[in-house]
């Protein structure tokens, strides 16, 4: 009887712990707060990717792997809304799995607000090995020695990602692919990261790895898998990123992309070149303070006031994120919360969709 009482007490304590956890499920989960920050895109939430990658000692979004159901979901900054999606991994196309064209049933107010961005109710597949320029834009760059292809969906409902006849991922009803990143080895995708949005334009992410010809979820092993894709190059020299540069230079990849109504300019040092400083005219915004310090990516948000920028840099084994706003002619460093508020305010003023 005593043994039974001890076991019962232990189980009750475990249940209490689950209720305090704030997760949307009491099934076994693994929290993953990966600190590999390959780049950053700010869209409908405060900071889209950064908090996913910052160290476990910080607060922010958490990506959670649900072992019982084989699904991934995110706990957001506020802790009030969590999103839960089912991933279809490595499914093959067959006679019984051909593309269908169901109608999306969106809430009336959401459908009205997103008339332009959600312009089609048809299922549209994105073939990552054979991109269709009518449904996406793509950009190639190298970040932290990893060759990367960045694919941004246009104003169509991309609901499924394919490679050949294999389905990497299929969106749940009412969800669409916002952008996709292919991390390459010998010019072939080995890791795929997908950012998808629900009708409220809230983002969530999935990461899959190609293992022995099959696409498998690799959220927990993402950092280690990325290291396998690095292509070290000889150092060619240091340089300064200038906000005045709007096109590629011999040292830096530069391009503009519009994601969920927000247009941004992206800067990535080309292989062998190390960005030691970022300048706006003659004014220095950021400068490496250590010999091995460098900026790995820099993003500037266009056509908003005040101007906002965000950058990721190396500091030893860490990848800190810095956020800035130009206030009264000077670049001021912001916390992630203040940055998010300013971004949402800017989007509201321009009439862009906010969650």
ABEGO torsion letter per residue (X at the ends): XAAAAAAAAAAAAAAAAAAAAGBABABBBBBBBBABBABBBBBABABAAAAAABBAABBEBBBBBBAAAGBBBBBBAAGABBBBBBBBBGBBBBAAABBBBBBBBBBAAAAAAAAAABABABBBBBBAABBBAAABBBBBBBBGGBBBBBBBBBBBBBABBBBEABBABBBBBGBBBABBBBBBBGGBBABBBBBBBBAAGBBBBBBBBBBGGBBBBAAAAAAAAAAAABBBBBBAEBBBBBAABABBBAABBBBBBBBGGBBBBBBBBBBGBBBABBBBEABBABBBABAABBBABBBBBBGBOBBBBBBBBBBEABBBBBBBBBBGGBBBBBBAAAAAAAAAAAAAAAGBBBX
